[in-house]
Every structure is written in structure tokens, then in C-alpha cells.
Amino acid sequence: MDAPLALYRRYRPETFAEVIGQEHVTDPLRHALAANKVNHAYLFSGPRGCGKTTSARILARALNCEKAPISDPCGQCQSCRDLARGGPGSIDVIEIDAASHGGVDDARDLRERAFFAPVSSRYKVYIIDEAHMVSPQGFNALLKLVEEPPPHLKFIFATTEPDKVIGTIRSRTHHYPFRLVPPKALGDYLMQLCAAEGVALAPTALPLVVRAGQGSVRDTLSVLDQLLGGAGPEGVTYELAVALLGYTPDSLLDEAIDAFAASDGSTVFGVVDKVIESGQDPRRFAEDLLQRLRDLVIVAAVPDALDKGLLDVPGDRAERLVTQANGFGPSELTRAADIVNAALMEFRGATAPRLLLELMCARILVPGADNSTQGFQARLDRVERRLAMDGGAPAPAPAPARVSPPVEPALPVEPVETPVLSTGSRSEAPVEPTPPVEPAPPVEPVETATPPVEPVETPAPAGQLTIADVRRLWPEILDKIRDMRRFAWIMLSQNAQVMALDGQVLTIALVNTGARDSFLSSGSDDYVQRALHEVLGVTWRIEAIVDPGARPGVPDDDHDDSPRPAAPPAAPSTPPVAVPDSVRAALRESHSPEKREDPDASADRDDPVVTIEELDPEALLSRELGAEVIDETRTD
């Protein structure tokens, strides 16, 4: 029994209506044939296996059809039957392989035979395949014939590299570029062929076949022919397609993606070990991983991508893609795809592919080691996702406070005036003294007073930074400022403190007016904005105020987040009471020289003595602070 023909030969199109994915070429040709406006020379170009030679044969068949002019061959006349699929061919339609007949002698022989009239057809048609292989001398020998052919002569050049066809030939032809067939059209065509062959094709295996063909119809049919030959009674299954085509199973890709989302290095390197131990190609695994990341990027950017047809995946896999995309931030996905794409370039000729694969996975897992913009954005995505998870749960409602009747004190209380401390931009009203109370008879000590209710802070919206976050990351912000300008770093680290955050305004308190004026006049607020943008990814306006109580590393009393009892209500109309001598003594003791901080406490014997160094002040400032003297004003 004779072996059947290859699938792409058994189902070669016989009319332009059967050619798929090339409507931009077949429709104009059909109109030209129907109107009898056919040119004497055509140039068909495009990737391999997309229908160039097949379309040239259909065009020659339609030209020599007995019912011409007609858009599609009738299939009934002698010429159509000779040029049909499996037919003997026609002596008036000559196909030449330019790869083996591209010399000047072959061109001269063609030129001599071309002037003879056709034997039994209307036209003598020359189909020159792989036309880019014709030498320049051969093209020059054909130039006059292509420019002014006899009325019965037609030329059709087919090539994958039209740029190698000399310009004098291209200018004398009608050029039709062919394209790769879209996956959707190719998938529908494969399902029709499987139905005609009586073989079942699993929906999960269809994308693998289309992907293996890479848009070429002939290559895709060759892959499908291989799968149909090895299929069992159940047809072409997903397991068979993965095994024969060498693709990575979806289960292994799902395991790797979930591990990347959870930063689970143990699982990721376990997947790498499975890939190597199962004999799979590490480069193919990287290609499949890049394809999965591409799908996740599209799902994250276009939530309804599956409904719009941007992704051709089965229903169960579509839900899985949506779930996996929610586990990443947009910057994390694009950064991971860039890392995998760069690693694919390094796989070419690699002597240790497993090491490259492990390094690629390590770079994806550790965005903190990436100092590029994408690395910072990936870390910011993780911070925002964690803040969203922390702030997503609603805060419990505070229980109503129980108010108990006040208990009379057992001893009289001496009226004491609360000292009023000026803090620059804020002040406290004097507290009304408690009047003396008559002593009450002794009673059993019973605790009936309810402790003061702690204020419940309203949680910030999910993903929004608070003043606590800024204070926690303030050392890292100062490190960035130090790298930008040392003067601004010294001023902020010694004389400033983060005061408040109101929307897009960050308030910084400095110890005195001179420090604030120097901070603003030197442009240090611009460096603070830049450091905040690099560390937190925000663009805030900086406002500087004066607060004598501000000390770096020591939060002010107004900024202390610890709970404290509520102060008694102030009475502005009550005059202040004289401060007792005991209070004055305590204040004098706290401000005595013995209690003050020694400014030289951190000095060391090994510190260099500046006064005996042979350095002028300009060199000292430049070396220690990176300063530069712009102008010098002398005051005599």
C-alpha cells in the first residue's frame, strides 16, 4: 500500500478562496483576473510556508482556464485538471528553482525558449521560485525580456528576501507581500483538517501546535502531521503534544509563577531541578516562562483581554492567568520578563545552561539587588501590596467608655501652676488649678475610675503612606541625601526632624530660624524631594518651620504616638497661679550645668587637632564637607 502524501500536499489550496490569512493579496488578484487586467510580471514575497508558490500556481491556473477571464479556476477544463492537486502538470506552466538554476547560462536558455508560443494554453507562465538566488548577471540577462515580454508570456517571481532582487527587476513587477497567518485563523483551519481526517484534537493541545508552526501554514501542517501519526485512539492529547514538541508542562510553569509571586526560592530552584532532571532544554523552559509572563503582563494591563480575544487560551487556564496576575505588580512582571529575555540571549552557546537558568531565577527573586529603575519599581510594588494587605482589614470599632462618678480625693491638693513652654508655632493654655477639698473620712480603697480611652487612629487608605512610614524610612532618605549633597545631610541629621505629613506636603522642623533660612536658601529642600522620590516613589512639597524642641532621633512630645491621659480642660479666663518654690527648684536643677549634655562627650584622644594642621579653611571645608567657596566678603 502506498504511503499517503504529506498533510500540506493533500490539502494544498486550489483556488484563492481556499488560501487563508492572505486576503490582502488574494482579493486584488481575483479582481484583476475578473477584469482582465493582469500584469505581465508579479513578485510574491513573504516568510516561508505562507502560500507564495501556491498562489502563483492558482494564478497560472486561472490565466489558462477556458472560462477566463474568471476570478477562480473552474476546475473542469483540461488546463484546470492538469494543474489541479495531484495532476500531471502543464507543459505551458514552467516552475524553475532559482537555487539551482540561477546562473547567467540558465537565464539565457530561458530567454531563448520564452519566445516560443504556448502548446495548448493561452499563456506560457514561468514561476521562478527562490528568486533571490538568481545572480545579478542572470537578472541582467532577463531584464529586457521582463521589461518587454511577448504577449503570451507571464512571469511570477517568488522569494523570501525581496531586497536581494535587483531594483530594475522589482520596478517592472507588481509586488505582493505575503504575511504570517494569525493564530486564530490558523487554529480554526487546523480544527477543520482534523475533522476531515477524523482525528480528535484536544483544545489544550491546539495552541501548542499553532505556536510550533510560528504562523507558517506549511510548518504547522507538518507538526500536525507528526502528531496525527503518533496519536492513539483518543486522538492528539495535551500530554502527547508536550512530549513530542518539547514544551514545558503548564503544571511546572504554574508552580514556578506561584513561587515567584510568593518569593519562595526553595520551590523555584526545585522547579529548575525538575527541568534539568527530566532532560528538558533549559532554553526552552526560559522561552515558555517568557511566554507565560507575556500573557500575565497583558492580563494585568487589560483586565478584559480574554473577552477581547487578545489571548487564545482555554477557559480553565484563563481563570488561572487572572489569579496569577493578581499576585504581581505591573513593574514586577515587566522586570521579570526583561530578565528572562536577557537570559535567553546568554543561553546561545552557553557551557553551563543550568547555572544561567539558576542565575536568572535568582535575579527575579531578589529585586533588592537590582539598582535599576525597574528594581526600585518592583520593590515599590511589593511595599504597596503589603500596605494594601495591612490596611485592607477594617479597624474594630472602639468600645464606648464607661464613665464612673468621680471619687473625692483623700488629701487636699496644693494649687500648682503648669509652666507654659513656648514651642514656636504652638502654645498651651494654662491649666485651671484644682481647688482645695475638705478631707473626707477614710474609706476602703476601691478602684472605680475608668482609665482614659486611647484615641483610635483612622487607618490610612490602602497603599497610602503615613507619617510613621516616613519616620521609619527617614534614615534611608538621609543616606540618599548624603550621596547627593553633604551639606544638606549634615543640616538635616543634626538640626531637623520630620514634623507632619498633610496630603502632599511634608513638614520638617528645624531648631532655629537660622537653620531654617539656611535650609531654604541653599536649595536643600530640592534634595529632600529627590530623595523621597527615589526611596518612596512620591513627589511631595517640602515645608520648613522652626521648632526649638525638634531634635534628630528624638520625637517631639506632640509627635509621640504613645497613649497618654487626656489633659483637663483649659480655662483661658482664669489667671495663672504663682509657681511654688519646689517647682522652681526642680526647673533650676534640670537646667543646671551639671545636667546639661557635654558637647565634647564624643571626643577621642586620637581625633586630629584641626588647629595645628597646615590646612587653610577652604581646603578643610572642601575635604570634610565637599563645600566650595563661591565668594568671600571681608568685614573690616
C-alpha positions as CSV (number, residue, x, y, z in Angstrom):
1,M,0.0,0.0,0.0
2,D,1.4,3.4,-1.0
3,A,2.1,5.8,1.9
4,P,-0.3,8.8,1.9
5,L,1.0,12.2,0.9
6,A,2.1,14.8,3.5
7,L,-0.7,16.7,5.0
8,Y,0.3,20.0,3.5
9,R,0.3,18.4,0.0
10,R,-3.0,16.7,0.4
11,Y,-4.7,20.0,1.5
12,R,-2.9,22.4,-0.8
13,P,-5.4,25.1,-1.9
14,E,-6.7,25.1,-5.5
15,T,-8.5,28.4,-5.5
16,F,-7.8,31.8,-4.0
17,A,-10.9,31.3,-1.7
18,E,-9.1,28.4,0.0
19,V,-6.0,30.4,0.8
20,I,-6.2,31.6,4.5
21,G,-4.8,34.7,6.1
22,Q,-3.8,36.4,2.8
23,E,-6.9,38.3,1.9
24,H,-4.8,41.5,1.2
25,V,-3.2,39.6,-1.7
26,T,-5.9,37.2,-3.0
27,D,-8.7,39.8,-3.2
28,P,-6.8,42.2,-5.5
29,L,-5.7,39.3,-7.7
30,R,-9.2,38.0,-8.1
31,H,-10.4,41.5,-9.1
32,A,-7.6,41.8,-11.6
33,L,-8.4,38.4,-13.1
34,A,-12.1,39.1,-13.4
35,A,-11.5,42.4,-15.0
36,N,-8.8,41.0,-17.4
37,K,-6.2,43.5,-16.0
38,V,-3.4,41.1,-15.3
39,N,0.2,42.4,-15.4
40,H,3.0,40.6,-17.3
41,A,5.2,40.1,-14.2
42,Y,4.5,39.6,-10.5
43,L,6.7,39.4,-7.4
44,F,5.4,37.4,-4.4
45,S,7.4,37.8,-1.2
46,G,7.0,36.8,2.4
47,P,8.0,34.2,5.0
48,R,8.3,30.5,4.2
49,G,5.2,28.4,4.0
50,C,2.7,31.3,3.8
51,G,1.3,30.5,0.3
52,K,3.6,32.2,-2.3
53,T,4.1,29.3,-4.6
54,T,0.6,28.0,-4.1
55,S,-0.8,31.4,-5.1
56,A,1.5,31.5,-8.2
57,R,0.1,28.1,-9.3
58,I,-3.5,29.3,-8.7
59,L,-2.8,32.5,-10.7
60,A,-1.4,30.4,-13.6
61,R,-4.3,28.1,-13.5
62,A,-6.8,30.9,-13.6
63,L,-5.0,32.6,-16.5
64,N,-5.2,29.4,-18.7
65,C,-8.7,28.5,-17.7
66,E,-11.0,28.0,-20.7
67,K,-13.6,30.2,-19.0
68,A,-11.2,33.1,-18.4
69,P,-11.4,35.9,-17.6
70,I,-12.5,34.4,-14.3
71,S,-11.6,35.2,-10.7
72,D,-11.2,31.5,-9.7
73,P,-10.3,28.5,-11.9
74,C,-13.4,26.4,-12.9
75,G,-11.7,23.1,-12.1
76,Q,-13.4,21.4,-15.0
77,C,-11.4,22.2,-18.2
78,Q,-8.3,20.3,-19.3
79,S,-5.9,23.1,-18.2
80,C,-7.5,23.3,-14.7
81,R,-7.4,19.5,-14.3
82,D,-3.7,19.3,-15.4
83,L,-2.7,22.0,-12.8
84,A,-5.0,20.6,-10.1
85,R,-3.8,19.0,-6.9
86,G,-2.2,15.7,-7.8
87,G,-2.5,16.4,-11.6
88,P,0.2,15.8,-14.2
89,G,1.0,19.4,-14.7
90,S,1.1,21.5,-17.9
91,I,3.8,22.0,-20.4
92,D,3.0,25.7,-20.7
93,V,3.5,26.4,-16.9
94,I,7.1,26.0,-16.1
95,E,8.4,26.1,-12.5
96,I,12.1,26.9,-12.1
97,D,14.1,26.5,-8.8
98,A,16.4,29.5,-8.9
99,A,18.6,28.0,-6.2
100,S,20.0,25.5,-8.8
101,H,19.2,27.4,-12.0
102,G,20.2,31.0,-11.2
103,G,23.2,31.5,-13.4
104,V,23.6,33.6,-16.5
105,D,23.5,30.5,-18.7
106,D,20.2,29.4,-17.3
107,A,18.8,32.9,-17.9
108,R,20.0,32.9,-21.5
109,D,18.4,29.5,-22.1
110,L,15.1,30.7,-20.6
111,R,15.2,33.8,-22.8
112,E,15.6,31.7,-25.9
113,R,12.7,29.3,-25.1
114,A,10.4,32.1,-23.9
115,F,9.7,33.4,-27.4
116,F,8.0,30.1,-28.5
117,A,4.2,30.2,-28.3
118,P,2.4,28.0,-25.7
119,V,1.4,24.5,-26.8
120,S,-2.1,24.2,-25.6
121,S,-2.8,27.1,-23.3
122,R,-3.4,30.8,-23.6
123,Y,-0.3,31.9,-21.8
124,K,3.2,30.5,-21.1
125,V,3.8,31.1,-17.4
126,Y,7.2,31.0,-15.8
127,I,7.2,30.5,-12.0
128,I,10.7,31.3,-10.6
129,D,10.9,30.1,-7.0
130,E,13.6,31.4,-4.6
131,A,14.1,34.3,-7.0
132,H,16.6,35.9,-4.6
133,M,19.1,33.1,-5.5
134,V,19.4,34.4,-9.1
135,S,22.7,36.0,-9.7
136,P,22.9,39.7,-10.7
137,Q,24.2,38.6,-14.1
138,G,21.2,36.3,-14.5
139,F,18.8,39.1,-13.7
140,N,20.6,41.4,-16.1
141,A,20.2,38.7,-18.8
142,L,16.4,38.6,-18.1
143,L,16.0,42.3,-17.8
144,K,15.0,43.1,-21.4
145,L,12.7,40.1,-21.5
146,V,10.9,41.0,-18.3
147,E,10.6,44.6,-19.4
148,E,9.1,43.9,-22.8
149,P,7.8,40.3,-22.9
150,P,5.8,38.7,-25.8
151,P,2.0,38.9,-25.4
152,H,1.8,35.2,-24.5
153,L,4.4,35.4,-21.7
154,K,3.9,35.9,-17.9
155,F,6.5,35.9,-15.1
156,I,5.8,35.2,-11.4
157,F,8.8,35.6,-9.0
158,A,8.5,34.1,-5.5
159,T,11.1,34.9,-2.9
160,T,11.6,35.2,0.9
161,E,14.1,38.0,0.5
162,P,12.8,40.6,-1.9
163,D,15.6,43.0,-1.1
164,K,18.0,40.7,-2.9
165,V,16.1,41.0,-6.2
166,I,17.7,43.8,-8.1
167,G,15.8,47.1,-8.3
168,T,15.5,47.0,-12.1
169,I,13.5,43.8,-11.9
170,R,11.4,44.9,-8.9
171,S,10.4,48.1,-10.7
172,R,9.0,46.1,-13.6
173,T,6.7,43.8,-11.5
174,H,3.7,44.1,-9.2
175,H,4.9,43.4,-5.7
176,Y,2.5,41.5,-3.3
177,P,3.9,40.9,0.2
178,F,2.6,37.8,2.0
179,R,2.3,37.7,5.8
180,L,2.3,35.1,8.5
181,V,-1.1,33.7,9.3
182,P,-2.7,34.9,12.5
183,P,-3.1,32.2,15.3
184,K,-6.9,32.5,15.4
185,A,-7.3,31.8,11.7
186,L,-4.7,29.0,11.8
187,G,-6.3,27.3,14.7
188,D,-9.7,27.2,13.0
189,Y,-8.1,25.8,9.9
190,L,-6.4,23.0,11.9
191,M,-9.7,22.1,13.5
192,Q,-11.3,21.7,10.1
193,L,-8.5,19.5,8.9
194,C,-8.7,17.3,12.0
195,A,-12.4,16.9,11.4
196,A,-11.8,16.0,7.8
197,E,-9.2,13.4,8.9
198,G,-11.5,12.0,11.6
199,V,-9.0,12.6,14.5
200,A,-9.8,14.4,17.7
201,L,-7.5,17.3,18.7
202,A,-7.6,18.4,22.3
203,P,-8.3,22.2,22.8
204,T,-5.3,22.5,25.2
205,A,-3.0,20.9,22.5
206,L,-4.2,23.2,19.7
207,P,-2.2,26.3,21.0
208,L,0.9,24.3,21.2
209,V,0.6,23.2,17.5
210,V,-0.1,26.8,16.4
211,R,2.8,28.1,18.4
212,A,5.2,25.4,17.0
213,G,4.3,26.5,13.4
214,Q,5.0,30.2,14.2
215,G,2.5,31.4,11.6
216,S,3.7,29.3,8.7
217,V,0.9,27.1,7.3
218,R,3.3,24.5,5.9
219,D,5.3,24.2,9.1
220,T,2.1,24.0,11.2
221,L,0.7,21.2,9.0
222,S,4.0,19.3,9.2
223,V,3.8,19.5,13.0
224,L,0.1,18.4,13.0
225,D,1.0,15.6,10.6
226,Q,3.6,14.3,13.1
227,L,1.1,14.4,15.9
228,L,-1.6,12.7,13.9
229,G,0.9,9.9,13.0
230,G,1.7,9.3,16.7
231,A,-1.8,9.7,18.1
232,G,-3.7,6.8,19.7
233,P,-7.4,6.1,19.7
234,E,-8.1,9.1,21.9
235,G,-6.6,11.5,19.3
236,V,-4.0,14.2,19.9
237,T,-3.8,14.9,23.6
238,Y,-2.1,17.6,25.5
239,E,0.4,15.1,27.0
240,L,1.4,13.9,23.6
241,A,1.9,17.4,22.2
242,V,4.0,18.4,25.2
243,A,6.2,15.3,24.9
244,L,6.7,15.4,21.1
245,L,7.2,19.2,20.8
246,G,9.3,19.6,23.9
247,Y,7.3,22.3,25.6
248,T,7.2,22.8,29.4
249,P,4.0,21.4,31.0
250,D,1.6,24.0,32.3
251,S,1.8,22.5,35.8
252,L,5.5,23.2,36.0
253,L,5.0,26.8,34.8
254,D,2.2,27.3,37.3
255,E,4.5,26.1,40.1
256,A,7.3,28.5,39.0
257,I,5.0,31.5,38.7
258,D,3.3,31.0,42.0
259,A,6.7,30.6,43.7
260,F,8.0,33.9,42.1
261,A,4.9,35.7,43.4
262,A,5.4,34.4,46.9
263,S,9.3,34.9,46.8
264,D,9.6,31.2,47.5
265,G,13.2,30.4,46.5
266,S,13.0,26.8,47.6
267,T,10.2,26.0,45.2
268,V,11.7,28.0,42.3
269,F,15.0,26.1,42.5
270,G,13.1,22.9,42.9
271,V,11.4,23.6,39.6
272,V,14.8,24.2,38.0
273,D,16.0,20.9,39.3
274,K,12.9,19.1,37.8
275,V,13.6,20.7,34.4
276,I,17.2,19.5,34.4
277,E,16.5,16.1,35.8
278,S,13.7,15.4,33.3
279,G,16.0,16.2,30.4
280,Q,14.2,19.3,29.2
281,D,16.1,22.1,27.4
282,P,16.7,25.0,29.8
283,R,16.4,27.4,27.0
284,R,13.0,26.0,26.0
285,F,11.9,26.4,29.7
286,A,13.0,30.0,29.6
287,E,11.1,30.6,26.4
288,D,8.0,29.1,27.9
289,L,8.4,31.1,31.0
290,L,8.7,34.3,28.9
291,Q,5.5,33.4,27.0
292,R,3.7,32.9,30.3
293,L,5.0,36.3,31.7
294,R,3.8,37.9,28.4
295,D,0.3,36.5,29.0
296,L,0.3,37.8,32.6
297,V,1.5,41.3,31.5
298,I,-1.4,41.5,29.1
299,V,-3.9,40.3,31.7
300,A,-2.6,42.8,34.2
301,A,-2.7,45.7,31.7
302,V,-6.0,44.7,30.1
303,P,-8.4,43.1,32.6
304,D,-10.8,42.1,29.8
305,A,-8.1,40.8,27.5
306,L,-9.7,37.3,27.4
307,D,-13.0,38.7,26.3
308,K,-11.4,40.8,23.6
309,G,-9.5,37.9,22.2
310,L,-6.0,39.2,23.0
311,L,-5.2,35.8,24.5
312,D,-6.3,32.5,22.9
313,V,-6.4,30.1,25.9
314,P,-9.0,27.6,27.3
315,G,-11.4,28.7,30.0
316,D,-9.8,27.0,32.9
317,R,-6.4,28.4,32.0
318,A,-7.8,31.9,31.7
319,E,-9.0,31.9,35.3
320,R,-5.6,30.7,36.4
321,L,-3.9,33.6,34.5
322,V,-6.1,36.2,36.2
323,T,-5.3,34.7,39.6
324,Q,-1.5,34.7,38.9
325,A,-1.5,38.2,37.5
326,N,-3.1,39.5,40.8
327,G,-0.1,38.2,42.7
328,F,2.3,40.6,40.9
329,G,2.7,44.3,40.4
330,P,3.0,45.7,36.9
331,S,6.7,46.6,37.5
332,E,7.4,43.1,38.8
333,L,6.0,41.4,35.8
334,T,7.8,43.6,33.2
335,R,11.1,43.4,35.2
336,A,10.8,39.6,35.3
337,A,10.1,39.4,31.6
338,D,13.1,41.7,30.8
339,I,15.4,39.4,32.9
340,V,14.2,36.3,31.2
341,N,14.5,37.9,27.7
342,A,18.1,39.0,28.5
343,A,18.9,35.5,29.8
344,L,17.7,33.9,26.5
345,M,20.4,35.9,24.7
346,E,23.1,34.4,27.1
347,F,21.8,30.8,26.5
348,R,23.3,30.8,23.0
349,G,26.4,28.7,23.1
350,A,26.4,28.5,26.9
351,T,28.6,25.8,28.5
352,A,26.6,25.8,31.8
353,P,22.9,26.3,30.9
354,R,21.7,25.2,34.4
355,L,23.8,27.9,36.0
356,L,22.4,30.5,33.7
357,L,18.9,29.3,34.5
358,E,19.5,29.5,38.2
359,L,21.1,33.0,38.0
360,M,18.1,34.1,36.0
361,C,15.7,32.9,38.7
362,A,17.8,34.4,41.5
363,R,17.6,37.9,39.8
364,I,13.9,37.6,39.6
365,L,13.6,36.6,43.2
366,V,15.8,39.4,44.6
367,P,14.7,42.8,43.3
368,G,16.6,44.4,46.2
369,A,19.9,43.6,44.4
370,D,18.8,45.5,41.3
371,N,19.7,49.1,41.5
372,S,18.0,50.0,38.2
373,T,14.7,51.9,37.9
374,Q,12.8,48.6,37.4
375,G,14.3,47.2,40.6
376,F,13.1,50.2,42.6
377,Q,9.7,50.0,41.0
378,A,9.5,46.3,41.8
379,R,10.3,46.9,45.4
380,L,7.7,49.7,45.5
381,D,5.1,47.3,44.1
382,R,5.9,44.9,47.0
383,V,5.6,47.7,49.6
384,E,2.3,49.0,48.2
385,R,0.9,45.4,48.1
386,R,1.9,44.8,51.7
387,L,0.4,48.2,52.8
388,A,-2.8,47.3,50.9
389,M,-3.0,44.0,52.7
390,D,-2.3,45.6,56.1
391,G,-4.8,48.4,55.5
392,G,-7.5,46.3,53.9
393,A,-9.0,44.9,57.1
394,P,-11.4,47.4,58.8
395,A,-10.4,48.6,62.2
396,P,-12.6,47.4,65.1
397,A,-14.9,50.0,66.4
398,P,-13.9,51.3,69.8
399,A,-16.0,50.2,72.7
400,P,-17.9,53.0,74.5
401,A,-16.1,54.3,77.5
402,R,-17.8,53.8,80.9
403,V,-18.0,56.9,83.0
404,S,-17.8,56.4,86.7
405,P,-18.7,59.1,89.3
406,P,-15.6,61.0,90.5
407,V,-14.1,59.9,93.8
408,E,-13.2,62.7,96.2
409,P,-9.5,62.8,97.0
410,A,-8.4,61.9,100.5
411,L,-5.9,64.7,100.8
412,P,-6.0,68.4,99.9
413,V,-4.2,69.2,96.6
414,E,-2.0,72.3,96.6
415,P,-2.7,74.5,93.6
416,V,0.2,74.3,91.1
417,E,0.6,76.4,88.0
418,T,1.6,74.4,84.9
419,P,4.6,76.1,83.3
420,V,3.9,77.4,79.8
421,L,6.6,76.4,77.3
422,S,6.9,78.3,74.0
423,T,7.4,76.0,71.1
424,G,7.5,78.5,68.3
425,S,4.4,77.7,66.3
426,R,2.2,76.2,69.0
427,S,1.3,77.1,72.7
428,E,-0.6,75.5,75.5
429,A,-3.2,77.3,77.6
430,P,-2.7,77.4,81.4
431,V,-4.5,74.6,83.3
432,E,-7.1,75.6,85.8
433,P,-5.9,74.6,89.3
434,T,-7.9,72.2,91.4
435,P,-9.5,74.0,94.4
436,P,-8.7,72.5,97.8
437,V,-11.2,70.0,99.1
438,E,-12.1,69.2,102.6
439,P,-10.7,65.9,103.9
440,A,-13.1,63.0,103.7
441,P,-13.4,60.2,106.2
442,P,-11.2,57.3,105.4
443,V,-12.9,54.7,103.2
444,E,-11.9,51.4,101.7
445,P,-9.8,51.9,98.5
446,V,-12.0,50.8,95.6
447,E,-10.8,51.4,92.1
448,T,-13.8,52.7,90.2
449,A,-12.2,55.2,87.9
450,T,-12.0,54.1,84.3
451,P,-8.7,54.6,82.6
452,P,-8.7,57.2,79.8
453,V,-9.8,56.0,76.5
454,E,-6.9,55.8,74.0
455,P,-7.6,57.7,70.7
456,V,-8.2,55.4,67.8
457,E,-6.5,56.5,64.7
458,T,-8.4,56.1,61.5
459,P,-6.4,53.7,59.3
460,A,-4.9,55.3,56.1
461,P,-6.4,54.1,52.8
462,A,-4.8,51.0,51.3
463,G,-1.4,51.8,49.8
464,Q,-1.2,55.4,51.2
465,L,2.0,56.3,53.2
466,T,1.7,57.8,56.7
467,I,4.0,59.9,58.8
468,A,5.0,56.8,60.7
469,D,6.2,55.2,57.4
470,V,8.2,58.4,56.6
471,R,9.9,58.4,60.0
472,R,10.7,54.7,59.8
473,L,12.4,55.2,56.4
474,W,13.9,58.6,57.3
475,P,17.5,57.1,57.8
476,E,17.4,55.6,54.3
477,I,16.2,59.0,53.0
478,L,19.1,60.7,54.8
479,D,21.6,58.2,53.2
480,K,20.3,59.2,49.8
481,I,20.6,62.9,50.6
482,R,24.2,62.3,51.8
483,D,25.1,60.9,48.4
484,M,23.6,63.9,46.7
485,R,24.8,66.8,48.9
486,R,26.7,66.5,52.1
487,F,25.8,70.0,53.4
488,A,22.1,69.2,53.3
489,W,22.7,65.8,55.0
490,I,24.6,67.5,57.9
491,M,21.9,70.1,58.4
492,L,19.0,67.5,58.4
493,S,20.8,64.9,60.5
494,Q,21.8,67.3,63.3
495,N,19.1,70.1,63.3
496,A,15.9,68.8,61.8
497,Q,13.1,66.3,62.4
498,V,10.1,65.1,60.4
499,M,7.1,67.0,61.9
500,A,3.9,66.2,59.9
501,L,2.5,64.9,56.7
502,D,-0.6,66.6,55.3
503,G,-1.6,65.2,51.9
504,Q,1.2,66.1,49.5
505,V,3.1,68.4,52.0
506,L,5.8,67.1,54.3
507,T,6.7,69.5,57.2
508,I,10.2,69.4,58.5
509,A,11.0,71.2,61.8
510,L,14.4,72.9,62.4
511,V,15.8,74.0,65.7
512,N,16.1,77.7,65.0
513,T,15.4,80.4,62.4
514,G,19.0,80.4,61.1
515,A,18.9,76.7,60.4
516,R,15.6,77.1,58.6
517,D,16.8,80.1,56.4
518,S,20.0,78.2,55.6
519,F,18.0,75.1,54.6
520,L,15.7,77.1,52.3
521,S,18.3,79.4,50.8
522,S,20.7,76.5,50.0
523,G,18.1,74.6,48.0
524,S,18.3,71.6,50.3
525,D,14.5,71.1,50.0
526,D,15.1,70.1,46.4
527,Y,17.4,67.3,47.5
528,V,14.9,66.1,50.1
529,Q,12.2,65.9,47.3
530,R,14.6,63.9,45.1
531,A,15.5,61.5,47.9
532,L,11.8,61.0,48.7
533,H,11.1,60.2,45.1
534,E,13.9,57.6,44.9
535,V,13.0,55.9,48.2
536,L,9.2,56.2,48.4
537,G,8.3,57.0,44.8
538,V,6.4,60.2,45.8
539,T,6.6,63.8,44.8
540,W,5.8,65.9,47.9
541,R,6.2,69.6,48.6
542,I,8.6,70.4,51.5
543,E,7.7,73.0,54.1
544,A,10.2,74.1,56.7
545,I,9.2,75.5,60.1
546,V,11.0,76.5,63.3
547,D,10.6,74.2,66.4
548,P,13.2,74.6,69.2
549,G,12.2,71.3,70.6
550,A,13.0,69.4,67.4
551,R,16.0,67.0,67.8
552,P,17.0,64.4,65.3
553,G,16.2,60.9,66.6
554,V,14.1,62.2,69.5
555,P,10.4,62.7,68.6
556,D,8.7,65.7,69.9
557,D,6.1,65.3,72.6
558,D,3.4,66.3,70.1
559,H,4.5,63.6,67.8
560,D,4.8,60.8,70.3
561,D,2.4,58.1,69.3
562,S,2.2,56.5,72.7
563,P,-1.1,56.9,74.5
564,R,-1.4,59.4,77.3
565,P,-4.2,60.5,79.6
566,A,-6.3,63.4,78.4
567,A,-5.4,66.8,79.9
568,P,-8.1,68.5,81.9
569,P,-10.0,71.2,80.0
570,A,-8.2,74.6,79.8
571,A,-9.8,77.8,81.2
572,P,-8.3,80.7,79.4
573,S,-10.2,83.3,81.5
574,T,-8.5,82.0,84.8
575,P,-5.3,83.9,85.7
576,P,-2.2,81.9,86.2
577,V,-1.2,80.9,89.7
578,A,2.2,81.6,91.2
579,V,4.7,78.8,90.8
580,P,5.7,77.2,94.2
581,D,9.4,77.2,95.3
582,S,9.6,73.4,94.9
583,V,8.7,73.6,91.2
584,R,11.2,76.4,90.6
585,A,13.9,74.4,92.3
586,A,13.2,71.4,90.1
587,L,13.3,73.6,87.0
588,R,16.6,75.1,88.1
589,E,18.1,71.7,88.8
590,S,17.1,70.4,85.3
591,H,18.8,73.4,83.7
592,S,21.9,73.4,85.9
593,P,25.3,73.0,84.2
594,E,25.8,69.5,85.7
595,K,22.6,68.3,83.9
596,R,23.5,69.7,80.5
597,E,24.9,67.5,77.8
598,D,28.6,67.8,77.4
599,P,29.2,68.8,73.7
600,D,32.7,67.1,73.9
601,A,31.5,63.8,75.3
602,S,32.1,62.1,72.0
603,A,35.6,63.3,71.6
604,D,38.5,60.9,71.4
605,R,42.2,61.2,72.1
606,D,43.1,60.0,68.6
607,D,40.9,62.7,66.9
608,P,43.1,65.1,64.7
609,V,43.7,68.5,66.1
610,V,42.5,70.9,63.4
611,T,44.3,74.0,64.8
612,I,47.7,72.5,64.2
613,E,47.1,71.1,60.7
614,E,48.6,73.0,57.9
615,L,45.3,73.4,56.1
616,D,43.5,76.6,55.2
617,P,39.8,76.8,56.0
618,E,38.8,76.4,52.3
619,A,40.7,73.1,51.9
620,L,39.3,71.9,55.2
621,L,35.7,72.6,54.2
622,S,36.2,71.0,50.8
623,R,37.8,67.9,52.2
624,E,35.3,67.3,55.1
625,L,32.0,68.7,53.7
626,G,32.6,68.8,50.0
627,A,32.0,72.6,50.1
628,E,33.1,75.1,47.5
629,V,33.7,78.8,48.2
630,I,31.8,80.9,45.7
631,D,32.5,84.4,47.1
632,E,34.3,85.9,50.0
633,T,33.2,89.1,51.8
634,R,35.6,90.8,54.2
635,T,34.3,93.0,57.0
636,D,36.9,95.3,58.5
